[in-house]
Amino acid sequence: MWDVIPDGLPAMPAPLPHPVMDSHTHIDIVARPGWGPAEQIEAAAKVGVDRLVQIGVDVASSRWAISLAQEHDAVVATVALHPNDAPRVSNLDESLDLIRAMAEHERVRAIGETGLDFYRTSGEGLKPQERSFREHIAIAKRTGKPLVVHDRDAHADILRVIDDEGVPGDVVMHCFSGDPEFAEQCTKRGFTLSFAGTVTFKNAPHLREAAKNTPLHRILVETDAPYLTPMPYRGRPNASYLIPVTVKALAEIKGVALQEMCEALSANGERLFGPWK
C-alpha cells in the first residue's frame, strides 16, 4: 500500500515489544494523498500499534468514524459533538438526537470527545457547551460506554459537571493536561488518564509528575493526531505510528520496563473499549 512515510512526517520508530493502541486519533484529519486510512493503519501496525480509536467530533465525523470502523477491524469509533462545536451547530437538539442514535452502534465504543473548553469558547457559548456535555454524560450512562472528556482550561468545571450528573461507568480524560493534584482528583473518581505527546514537551514537568503518580492501570496513551506530536518531532504532523515515542517516554517516567508499560496500556484499552474484532 505504501513504501515510505510521506514527506514532512517523522521517520518510523522502532517497533514496540508488545502491541498497544492509539486511544484517540483523527485519521480523517491526518489523511492526505497517498496517506489515507489504510496506509495509516498499516504503518501503525508495523510498529506495534495494532488498534486505533477514531474520534467523532460532530455528526459528519461521527458517521465517518463508524464507517471506518466497519471497514477496518483495527479501528473502533466514538461519536460526539466537540465542546467547541456544540455552541455553533444550527440545531443543538437535532444534532444531539443524531449522536444518541449513532451511540447505539456496535462499533461505537465510547461517547466523546465531549467536555468543556474555556480557551476557544467563552461568553454566550458556554451555556450550550455545558448543556451538550451534560447530554453526552447521559448518553454514556444509558449506553454503558465510556465517556471521553476534552478538558481545556476547565479542570474544576469538568469535575463540577461530572459530580453533578453522576460519574458514568468509565471516564477517559483525553490528552490529560492537569497537574498531579488534579490527576489525583480524577483517579479518585475512577477516571483513566490518557497521555499524549505533550508529556514529552520540555515545558510540561507537571504532566510527567502527574503520569508518574498515576496508577499504571489508570493510564492510556494517544496521539490526538495530527496534533501534539511528541518530542523531538514537535511541530510536525502526528500519526498513530508515532505512539512508540510516547510509550517509551511513559515507561521511563513510570520507571517500568517497556514490555510492562505496553502490556498495561493494552489491557487498559481493552477493558475500556472492548475487543476490536
Helices and strands as residue ranges (DSSP letters): E 20-25, H 27-30, H 37-46, E 49-54, H 59-71, E 75-79, H 92-102, E 108-117, G 123-125, H 126-143, E 147-152, H 155-165, E 171-173, H 180-188, E 192-195, G 197-200, H 205-213, G 216-218, E 219-221, G 240-242, H 243-254, H 258-273
